[in-house]
Structure formats: structure tokens, C-alpha cells
Amino acid sequence: MFMDTSGLFCMYDVRDRRQPVAENHYRQAQQIVTTNYVLTEFVALAHARGVARANALKILRDLAGVPRVEVVWIDERLHEAAMVLLEARLDKSYSLCDAVSFILMRERQILEALTTDKHFVQEGFVRLLDP
């Protein structure tokens, strides 16, 4: 399973109606893949939603200690592939983080994403959380 920014946020936001579903998917997944771009977006999203900086950073530190969670560090090759994808999809509002996620998911043959983002569906992936 790939974990996107919105899915990660849903897991920790007890006010979100999707939190129990997100947590259930997280607990059941044998392997979870995410990227440092997702973690970067998470810090910004947490700040925008009023989560204390210390709490957001603790979530990321705790996540880094989970053996079944792999954080892929985006290199120049993946970044460039994402740029090419964005240039090919000018009609979409994908973020660079989205595009990197799509490239990585295809390379790893990951079909499911813990996300609320419709863009994953537009690219042919399974979105595990309702929008």
C-alpha cells in the first residue's frame, strides 16, 4: 500500500470521520511505502490545519521507526520522471508530490493508495478513503 499525505493526515486526525478506516488500512497493510515528498507535504498540511509543529514532527519520527514503513527518498531520476508526467498531463491539477507518487507506485506495482485524493483514481489507482 502507498501512503499519501491525506491518508497519513486522516490516520492521526481523530476529528476526521475517515480516521478509523484509515487506521484500519494502516494496521492491516503488510508493507507501506511513502516518500519524503509526502512527509514534506504532511508537515505543511499539519501546520495549515493547526496541528502543533512538535506533534507533527513526532508523528513523522514515530513513523520512521515502523519497520514495515518504507520512506523512499526521491532522487533526480524520479523527480525528472515526475516532471515529464506533469508536462504530459497539463489538463490535470496534479502536484509534483502526486506525480512522484504515481511514478513510484507504477515502478513498485502498487495499486492501492491510502489517500482521499481523486488524482490517484484518475491515474488508475485504488483510493482507499472516501473523499
Buried (B, 14 or more C-beta within 10 A) or exposed (E): BBBBBBBBBBBBBEEBEBBEBBBEBBEEBEEBBBBBBBBBBBBEBBEEEEBEEEEBBEBBEEBEEEEEBEBBEBEEEBBEBBBEBBEEBEEBEBBBBBBBBBBBBBEEEBEBBBBBBEBBEBBEBEBBBEE
